[in-house]
Amino acid sequence: MTGSEAPSSFRLAYVPGVTPAKWVRIWRERLPDVPLELVAVSAAEAPEALRRGDADAGLVRLPVDRADLSAIPLYTETTVVVLPKDHLFAAVDEVSAEDLAEEIVFHPLDDTLEWERPPGLPAFERPATTGDAVELVAAGVGLLVVPQSLARLHHRRDLTYRPLSDVPQSRVALSWPEERTTDRVEDFIGIVRGRTVNSTRGRRPAAAEEPKKAAPRSGKAAGAGGGQRRGSGSGKPAAKGARRGAGAPQGARRGKPRRRS
């Protein structure tokens, strides 16, 4: 159902690691009269927050239940391994899952990657959060595998990270309750899909109606012949031949293709 009455504000949820700044900036440029409120949620809580109506839409990590939530995939993140700066792997450009076979690798309870079998040796206990796991890596207890944005979010001077191959990757998507596909949701869909402000979708209907209101006034003036009388200088209508002649150079210029360098 598409809402006919757009709400006075738009609430956008986002999960850790996702940076909505670019899209928020575009929203504020295009819809300055509609406040956009950011709502921080955990990756696990995001789908339920959307169902409860805590936000109109959200930047979430896939998968989500498509039975009641719509989702538009936006990008896929590189998976990295977080490690101490003095670790042996810090000297290489990329690490493989096989390289981690003899390493303790933490698998926190809020992990966002879909594993059939996590790489490395399991820790004695799973950390509650990614932040807790990062602290353990800094203590030299083990390593951590996360999407790159989470490695950046939990950056520490004594840690670094390297791309990890042959492992799952995290996909980020725009999601919202299908039954609440409002005009404001459509506006934000247009922004994340890169539609221009003049696109027929993803913008406010009022913006499309404004040029139509101005058109009859300019058309009436042209129909009255006012443009030709002002241009003639004598107050008399210009001859038909003169009008055709005046239009010829423009047509010729349009018909002649420009040579490409």
N, C-alpha and C positions, 0 to 999 in steps of 0.2 A: 504494500500500500504506500503510495506516495502522498506525503502530507501536503495539503493545499495551503495551510497556514504555516509559514516558516517560523520557528521559535526565535526569540529575541537574542539568543546566544547559541554557541556551538561548543560542546564539550568533547574533547579528544583525549582518549586514554592512550598511554604509551608504556611499553615494558622496558625494563632496564637494558641499557645498551643502544636502544633506538633513539636517534636524534631527529626530532620533528622540526627543527628550527627553520629549514628552508621552506617547507610547506606552510608553516605558521606565518612566515614573512609574506609569502604570496597572498595568503588569505587576508592579512591585514591591509595589504595594498588594494585588493579587489573589493573587499567588504569591510571598509573601515567602521561602518556603523553596527556591525555584528561582532560582539566580543567573542574571542576564542579562549576557552578555558582548558588548560592542560591538567589531566588527571593521571598521576603516576600509580601504576598497578604492577603487581608481580606477574610474571609470565603465566603462572598457574592460575591466578585469579582473574586474568583478563577476560576470558569468555563469559564467566558468570557475571562479571561487572557489567558487561554489555547487555546481557539478558535482563539484569535488574534495572537497567536504565541509568546506571551511574554515569554513563557517557553515551553520546550519540554514535560514536564510531571509535575505533581503536587501532593503533599500530601494534600488531601482535606477532607472535611467532607461530608458524604453522607446525602441526595441523590444528584445525578447529573443526568442530562438528558442523558440517554443511547442512544438516537437517533444518536448522533454524538460523544459522549465521551465514551471511554472504562474505566472501573474501576475494580480494584482488591481490595476487602475489606481486610484490614490488621489487625485491632483490634477494640474492642469496649471499650469505656471508662466508668468508674464509674461516675454516676451523684452525685454531692454533693451540700449541702446547705452551703453558706458562711455566717458567723455570728460573732458578737463580742465575744471576749474571755470570757466576763462575762455574756454571755447569758445563760439562763436555759438549752438550748439544748447542750451546750458545755460539760455538765456533763454526756452525754449518748454516746454510741458507734455508734448508727444509728438512723436516724430520718425517719419517714414515711410521705408521702404526706398528710395524714390525720392530722398529728401533726401540719401542717402549716396552718390549716383552719382559725385560728384567727390571723395570722401573715400577715403583709404587705410584699409581695414578689415582687421584681422588675423583670420586663420582658423587658430588653433593646432591642433596635431596631436591634442590631446585634446578637441577641440570635441565637444559632445554634441548639437548641433542637426543635423537632417537637411536638408541643402541640395540643391536642384536647381542653383541658382546663387547663391553668396553675394553679398550686396549690396556696393556700393562697388568701389574699385579694389584689386586684389590687392597685397599687400606683396611685396617682392623675395624674401623667404624666410619660410616659415611658422614661427612660434615653436613650441618643443617643448611648452610647457604654457600653460595659461590664466594662471598666475602670471607667466610670462615676458612674455606679451602685455600684461598690466596694467602691467608696468614700462615697456614701450615706449610705452604710452599716456601714462603719467606724464611721459615724456621728450618728449612732443609729436610723436611720429612718426606716429601714426595713431589709429584708434578700434577698439573691440572690441565684438562682439555676443555676449551670453551670457544664460542664464537669470538671473532676478533674484537668486536665492539665491547664485549664484556672484559676482555683483557685490557683494553684501553680504559674502561670505566674504573677498574680496580688497579690502575697503574701504581707501581712503587719503584723507587729509584734502585732498589736492590734486585729487582726482577726484570726479566725480559720475556719475549715470546717468539716462537718460530712457527711458520705455516706447517700444518700437519696433513699429510696425504693419506689417501685410502681410508677415510673416515666420513661419517655423515656430516652434512652441512646444515646450518640453520637458515630457514627461509622466513623473511619478514613480509607481512601482508597488511593491507587495510581491511578491517572487518567491521561488520555492523549487523544488527538484527534485521533479517530480511523483511519482516513485517513492518519495520519502522524505517523504510527508505525515504526519508524526508527530502525536501528541496535543499536543505542545508547539507545533508549527506551527499546529494548529487553535486553540489557546489564543490565539496572537498574531493570527491572522486575526480572531477574535472581537473583539479589542481594537481593531484598526484599522478594523473595520466598525462600531464603536460598540455592540456587543452588551453588555447588562448582565451582571452577575455571575450572575444567575439564569437567563440564557438557556439553552435546551436545547443550544445549540452554542457552541463557543468557550470552554469552561470545563472544569475537571477533573471526571472522572466521580465522584470521591470526594465532591465538593461536592454533587452531586445525590443521593448515597445517604444523607447524614447525616440529613435530615429523615425519611426512611423508617424509620430505626432508632428514632427518638423516637416515631413515631406509635403503635405498638402499646401503649406504656406509658400514654399519655394516653387511648387508646381503651378500655383495660381498666378504668381508673378510672371512666370515664363509664358503661361497661356495667354496672358493679356498683351504679350508683345512688348513689354516694358524693356526687356534686355536689348532688343534691336533698336528701339527708339533712342535709348541712351547712347548706344554705340554710334549711331549715324551722325549725331551732332547737329542735324538740320531740323529734327523733329518730324521728318517724313519717313515712312516705312522704306526699308531698303528693298531694291529690286530682287526678284526671285533668283535671277542669274548671279547676282552678287552674293547671295547667301550660299548658293551652291559652290561658288568659287572659294568662298572663305573656308568652307569645310574641306576642300580637296586636299590641301597640304597635310592636314591632320590625318586623313585617311591614308595618304601616301606614306607618311612616317610610320603609321601602325602596320602597314602591309609589308614594309621592307625589313627583313630580319637583320639584326645587328651581328656583325662578324665577331665570332668568339676568338679570343687570343689563345 
